[in-house]
């Protein structure tokens, strides 16, 4: 039963929990972390680690997507970002970093970012970015917004993508927008595609179940909020309590599994995951994998050269998130960020290694088993 509290006369709110409010409680014999598997499979594609990259130009270049793919994860290119608009993305990102570093007004960098995104999309540039990833033999994924999914997807499929990510701040089974010829009906849209679709973000059981019924192979929970570069308040006043939201989506997954007689839709957490412990708690709450942004942006291979901003920071009328420096001259490699070694006592390095150790300490050997681990809530 939902825990409702009164916030004023005649107004109630649901009591919810963030990942910081939850702790993993080991209750079985321990095992060696070498005996733990972090592999998972989305449709026909197998991944060695449950890590997807947030689709921001600050992080995912074609070369970064290749490196993360070779490490066992999935890099998601922003199909509406700089790689489809500018021939020399590295140069414009360097200029963006100079503006952010020299001007104390954070809106200066946002204005430049908006200018960059005002350039028209060039299908040949985007196709070249997709080809660069595909030719390296790793799974190729591109993100589009619900508003532009119908227009951009045919060219992306022709370019050879393996997975399509339809992602917005909040997404529903039918995107409604006045002035368009017709709304985007995800169920019809997905049924007409030959590639699997991951859709999100969602925040509750009902919306997650609706998206699962569209035929999506995966559902994203959350919208990429982080401790420093956030898409939550004050811009929209929208926030997602990730522990509760993940658990709700996992319950929708169970309901849909029963409803369909066995179709499993993957739950992918996207928000407030900064450390190895956060990643472990997201899986423990029911996620199959997680989207990481700023934690991966510190890597030397990241496109932003130590700077990070979420994909919605360039929105032309309502930007959400700042351009922030998350790493300086000495940046770790992506391999070290994912698998160590680490000298950081707070879990920002060796993210997958920390997940493995947490699973081992709790006595579980794979991700699906680990979703059954005991949890406690801090008072």
C-alpha positions as CSV (number, residue, x, y, z in Angstrom):
1,X,0.0,0.0,0.0
2,X,1.3,3.4,-0.9
3,X,2.5,5.6,2.0
4,X,0.7,8.9,1.7
5,X,1.4,11.9,3.9
6,X,-0.6,15.1,4.3
7,X,1.4,18.1,3.2
8,X,-1.5,20.5,3.9
9,X,-5.3,20.6,4.4
10,X,-6.8,18.4,1.7
11,X,-3.4,17.8,-0.1
12,X,-1.5,14.6,0.2
13,X,1.8,13.4,-1.3
14,X,3.3,9.9,-1.7
15,X,6.3,9.2,0.5
16,X,9.2,8.2,-1.8
17,X,12.8,7.3,-1.6
18,X,16.0,8.3,-3.3
19,X,19.0,6.0,-3.8
20,X,20.7,7.7,-0.9
21,X,17.8,6.7,1.4
22,X,18.3,2.9,0.7
23,X,21.0,0.5,1.8
24,X,21.8,-3.0,0.6
25,X,21.6,-5.6,3.4
26,X,23.6,-8.8,2.8
27,X,21.9,-11.9,4.1
28,X,23.6,-14.8,2.3
29,X,27.1,-16.3,2.3
30,X,29.7,-14.2,0.5
31,X,31.5,-15.2,-2.6
32,X,34.5,-14.1,-4.6
33,X,34.0,-11.2,-6.9
34,X,35.7,-13.2,-9.6
35,X,32.7,-15.5,-9.6
36,X,30.2,-12.6,-10.3
37,X,28.8,-11.8,-13.7
38,X,27.6,-8.4,-14.6
39,X,26.5,-9.4,-18.1
40,X,23.0,-8.7,-19.5
41,X,21.2,-8.8,-22.8
42,X,19.0,-6.3,-24.5
43,X,17.0,-8.0,-27.3
44,X,19.7,-9.7,-29.4
45,X,22.6,-7.7,-28.0
46,X,24.7,-8.9,-25.1
47,X,26.7,-6.5,-22.9
48,X,29.4,-7.4,-20.3
49,X,28.6,-4.5,-18.0
50,X,25.3,-2.8,-17.2
51,X,26.4,0.6,-18.2
52,X,25.0,2.9,-20.9
53,X,26.4,6.4,-21.6
54,X,24.1,9.4,-21.3
55,X,23.6,10.7,-24.9
56,X,25.3,14.0,-24.5
57,X,28.0,15.5,-26.8
58,X,30.0,16.2,-23.6
59,X,30.5,12.5,-23.3
60,X,29.7,10.4,-26.4
61,X,31.7,10.9,-29.5
62,X,31.9,8.1,-32.0
63,X,35.3,7.2,-30.6
64,X,34.0,7.1,-27.0
65,X,31.1,4.9,-28.1
66,X,33.6,2.5,-29.6
67,X,35.7,2.5,-26.4
68,X,32.8,1.9,-24.2
69,X,31.5,-0.8,-26.5
70,X,34.8,-2.6,-26.4
71,X,34.7,-2.4,-22.6
72,X,31.3,-4.2,-22.7
73,X,28.9,-1.2,-22.3
74,X,26.8,0.9,-24.7
75,X,27.6,4.4,-25.9
76,X,24.5,6.3,-27.1
77,X,25.1,9.1,-29.6
78,X,22.8,12.1,-29.4
79,X,21.1,12.1,-32.8
80,X,20.1,15.7,-32.4
81,X,23.4,16.9,-31.1
82,X,26.6,18.3,-32.5
83,X,27.8,15.3,-34.3
84,X,25.1,15.7,-36.9
85,X,25.4,19.5,-37.1
86,X,29.2,20.4,-37.2
87,X,32.1,18.9,-39.1
88,X,34.7,19.7,-36.4
89,X,32.9,18.9,-33.1
90,X,36.1,18.8,-31.1
91,X,36.9,22.5,-32.0
92,X,33.5,23.7,-31.0
93,X,33.6,21.8,-27.7
94,X,37.0,23.4,-27.0
95,X,35.6,26.8,-27.6
96,X,32.6,26.0,-25.3
97,X,35.0,25.0,-22.5
98,X,36.9,28.2,-23.0
99,X,33.7,30.3,-22.6
100,X,32.6,28.3,-19.6
101,X,36.0,28.6,-18.0
102,X,36.5,32.4,-18.6
103,X,33.0,33.8,-18.1
104,X,31.5,33.6,-14.6
105,X,28.0,34.0,-16.0
106,X,26.9,30.4,-16.6
107,X,24.4,31.5,-19.2
108,X,27.2,32.5,-21.6
109,X,28.2,28.9,-22.2
110,X,24.5,27.9,-22.5
111,X,23.9,30.6,-25.2
112,X,26.9,29.4,-27.2
113,X,25.6,25.8,-26.9
114,X,22.2,26.9,-28.1
115,X,23.8,28.6,-31.1
116,X,25.6,25.4,-31.9
117,X,22.4,23.5,-31.8
118,X,20.6,26.0,-34.0
119,X,22.7,24.8,-36.9
120,X,20.7,22.5,-39.2
121,X,21.1,18.7,-38.9
122,X,23.1,17.2,-41.7
123,X,22.2,13.6,-42.3
124,X,25.6,12.8,-43.9
125,X,27.5,13.9,-40.8
126,X,25.2,11.8,-38.5
127,X,25.5,8.8,-40.9
128,X,29.3,9.1,-40.8
129,X,29.3,9.1,-37.0
130,X,27.1,6.0,-36.9
131,X,29.3,4.3,-39.5
132,X,32.5,5.0,-37.4
133,X,31.0,3.1,-34.5
134,X,29.4,0.4,-36.6
135,X,32.6,-0.3,-38.5
136,X,34.4,-1.1,-35.2
137,X,32.1,-4.0,-34.6
138,X,30.3,-2.7,-31.5
139,X,26.6,-2.2,-30.9
140,X,25.5,1.2,-32.3
141,X,22.8,3.2,-30.6
142,X,21.4,6.7,-31.2
143,X,19.1,8.8,-29.2
144,X,16.2,10.9,-30.6
145,X,13.6,13.0,-28.9
146,X,9.9,12.0,-29.2
147,X,9.3,15.2,-31.1
148,X,11.8,14.3,-33.9
149,X,11.7,10.5,-33.8
150,X,9.6,10.1,-36.9
151,X,11.6,12.5,-39.0
152,X,15.1,11.2,-38.0
153,X,14.7,7.5,-37.6
154,X,14.6,6.4,-41.3
155,X,18.0,8.0,-42.0
156,X,19.4,6.4,-38.8
157,X,18.1,3.0,-39.7
158,X,19.6,3.4,-43.2
159,X,22.9,4.3,-41.6
160,X,22.9,1.0,-39.8
161,X,22.0,1.6,-36.1
162,X,21.4,-1.5,-34.0
163,X,19.3,0.2,-31.3
164,X,17.2,3.3,-31.2
165,X,16.7,5.3,-28.0
166,X,13.6,7.5,-27.8
167,X,14.2,9.7,-24.8
168,X,12.7,12.8,-23.4
169,X,12.5,14.4,-19.9
170,X,9.2,12.7,-19.4
171,X,7.7,10.4,-22.1
172,X,4.4,8.8,-22.6
173,X,3.1,6.1,-25.0
174,X,1.7,8.9,-27.2
175,X,3.5,12.2,-27.7
176,X,0.9,15.0,-28.3
177,X,1.9,18.3,-29.9
178,X,-0.4,20.8,-31.6
179,X,0.7,21.8,-35.0
180,X,2.2,18.5,-36.0
181,X,0.5,16.4,-38.7
182,X,-0.2,13.6,-36.1
183,X,1.1,12.7,-32.7
184,X,3.8,10.1,-32.3
185,X,2.2,6.8,-31.3
186,X,5.0,4.7,-29.9
187,X,3.2,1.4,-30.4
188,X,2.7,2.0,-34.1
189,X,6.1,3.6,-34.5
190,X,7.9,0.6,-32.8
191,X,5.9,-2.0,-34.7
192,X,7.1,-0.5,-38.0
193,X,10.8,-0.6,-37.1
194,X,13.3,-3.4,-37.7
195,X,15.5,-2.3,-34.8
196,X,14.7,-2.6,-31.0
197,X,13.7,0.6,-29.2
198,X,14.5,1.8,-25.7
199,X,12.1,4.5,-24.5
200,X,12.0,6.8,-21.5
201,X,12.1,8.5,-19.1
202,X,9.3,7.4,-16.8
203,X,8.8,7.8,-13.1
204,X,5.9,5.5,-12.1
205,X,4.4,2.1,-12.5
206,X,1.6,3.1,-14.8
207,X,3.7,4.9,-17.4
208,X,6.4,2.2,-17.4
209,X,3.7,-0.4,-18.0
210,X,2.2,1.7,-20.9
211,X,5.6,2.0,-22.5
212,X,6.2,-1.8,-22.2
213,X,2.9,-2.4,-24.0
214,X,4.2,-0.4,-26.9
215,X,6.7,-3.1,-27.7
216,X,9.8,-1.3,-26.3
217,X,12.7,-3.6,-25.5
218,X,13.8,-1.4,-22.6
219,X,12.3,1.4,-20.5
220,X,14.4,4.2,-19.0
221,X,13.5,5.3,-15.5
222,X,14.5,8.9,-14.7
223,X,15.9,11.7,-16.9
224,X,19.6,11.9,-16.2
225,X,19.8,14.1,-13.1
226,X,23.1,14.3,-11.4
227,X,24.5,16.1,-8.4
228,X,26.1,18.9,-10.4
229,X,24.5,19.1,-13.8
230,X,20.8,18.5,-13.3
231,X,17.6,18.5,-15.2
232,X,15.4,18.8,-12.2
233,X,14.3,21.9,-10.2
234,X,14.3,24.9,-10.5
235,X,13.7,24.7,-14.3
236,X,10.7,22.5,-14.2
237,X,10.1,21.6,-10.6
238,X,10.0,17.9,-11.7
239,X,12.0,15.4,-9.7
240,X,12.1,11.6,-9.7
241,X,12.9,9.7,-6.5
242,X,15.0,7.0,-8.1
243,X,14.8,4.2,-5.6
244,X,11.0,4.3,-5.6
245,X,10.8,4.9,-9.4
246,X,13.1,1.9,-10.2
247,X,11.1,-0.4,-7.9
248,X,7.8,0.8,-9.4
249,X,9.1,0.1,-13.0
250,X,10.4,-3.3,-11.9
251,X,6.9,-4.1,-10.6
252,X,5.5,-3.1,-14.0
253,X,8.0,-5.4,-15.6
254,X,6.7,-8.3,-13.5
255,X,3.1,-7.4,-14.3
256,X,3.9,-7.2,-18.0
257,X,5.8,-10.5,-17.9
258,X,2.7,-12.2,-16.5
259,X,0.4,-10.3,-18.9
260,X,2.4,-11.4,-22.0
261,X,3.3,-14.9,-20.8
262,X,7.0,-14.3,-20.7
263,X,8.1,-11.1,-22.6
264,X,10.8,-9.4,-20.4
265,X,11.4,-5.7,-20.8
266,X,14.6,-4.3,-19.4
267,X,14.5,-1.5,-16.8
268,X,17.3,1.1,-17.2
269,X,18.0,3.6,-14.4
270,X,19.0,7.1,-15.4
271,X,19.5,9.5,-12.6
272,X,21.4,10.2,-9.4
273,X,24.0,7.5,-10.0
274,X,27.4,9.0,-9.1
275,X,29.3,6.2,-7.5
276,X,29.8,2.4,-7.5
277,X,27.5,2.2,-4.5
278,X,24.8,4.1,-6.3
279,X,25.1,1.7,-9.3
280,X,24.8,-1.3,-7.0
281,X,21.7,0.2,-5.3
282,X,20.0,0.9,-8.6
283,X,20.4,-2.7,-9.6
284,X,19.3,-3.9,-6.2
285,X,16.1,-1.8,-6.5
286,X,15.3,-3.7,-9.8
287,X,17.2,-2.1,-12.7
288,X,18.9,-4.2,-15.3
289,X,21.4,-1.5,-16.2
290,X,22.1,2.2,-15.7
291,X,22.8,5.3,-17.7
292,X,25.8,7.2,-16.5
293,X,26.8,10.7,-17.4
294,X,29.1,12.8,-15.3
295,X,30.8,9.8,-13.7
296,X,32.0,8.8,-17.2
297,X,32.8,12.3,-18.3
298,X,35.9,12.4,-16.1
299,X,37.6,9.9,-18.4
300,X,40.3,10.9,-20.9
301,X,38.2,9.4,-23.7
302,X,35.2,11.6,-23.0
303,X,34.4,14.2,-25.7
304,X,34.0,17.1,-23.3
305,X,37.7,17.1,-22.2
306,X,36.6,17.2,-18.5
307,X,33.5,19.4,-19.0
308,X,30.0,18.0,-18.8
309,X,26.4,19.1,-19.6
310,X,23.2,17.0,-20.0
311,X,21.7,16.6,-23.4
312,X,18.8,19.0,-22.6
313,X,21.2,21.9,-21.7
314,X,21.0,23.2,-25.3
315,X,17.2,23.4,-25.4
316,X,16.3,26.6,-27.3
317,X,13.7,27.9,-24.8
318,X,14.1,26.0,-21.6
319,X,17.7,24.8,-21.1
320,X,18.2,22.4,-18.1
321,X,21.6,21.8,-16.7
322,X,24.8,23.8,-16.7
323,X,28.2,23.4,-18.4
324,X,30.4,22.3,-15.5
325,X,34.0,21.2,-15.2
326,X,34.0,17.7,-13.7
327,X,37.7,16.8,-14.2
328,X,41.0,18.7,-14.6
329,X,44.4,17.9,-16.1
330,X,45.0,14.5,-14.7
331,X,42.0,12.5,-15.9
332,X,41.7,8.7,-15.5
333,X,41.2,6.4,-18.5
334,X,37.7,5.0,-19.2
335,X,39.1,1.5,-18.3
336,X,40.1,2.8,-14.8
337,X,36.8,4.6,-14.3
338,X,35.0,1.3,-15.0
339,X,37.3,-1.3,-13.6
340,X,40.0,0.4,-11.5
341,X,42.4,0.4,-9.9
342,X,41.0,3.2,-7.7
343,X,42.5,5.4,-5.1
344,X,39.2,7.2,-4.4
345,X,37.6,6.1,-1.1
346,X,34.1,7.4,-2.2
347,X,33.5,5.1,-5.1
348,X,33.8,7.4,-8.1
349,X,36.4,5.1,-9.8
350,X,36.1,1.3,-10.4
351,X,32.4,1.6,-10.9
352,X,31.8,-1.9,-12.2
353,X,34.4,-3.3,-9.9
354,X,32.4,-1.8,-7.0
355,X,29.2,-3.3,-8.3
356,X,30.9,-6.7,-8.5
357,X,32.2,-6.5,-5.0
358,X,28.8,-5.5,-3.7
359,X,27.2,-8.4,-5.4
360,X,29.9,-10.8,-4.0
361,X,29.5,-9.5,-0.5
362,X,25.8,-10.1,-0.7
363,X,26.3,-13.6,-2.1
364,X,24.8,-13.2,-5.6
365,X,26.4,-14.3,-8.8
366,X,24.5,-12.3,-11.5
367,X,22.4,-9.2,-11.9
368,X,19.0,-10.8,-11.9
369,X,19.7,-12.6,-8.7
370,X,21.1,-9.4,-7.1
371,X,17.7,-7.7,-7.8
372,X,16.4,-9.9,-4.9
373,X,18.9,-8.7,-2.3
374,X,17.5,-7.3,1.0
375,X,17.2,-3.5,1.3
376,X,16.8,-1.2,4.3
377,X,15.5,2.4,4.4
378,X,17.2,5.0,6.6
379,X,14.9,6.6,9.1
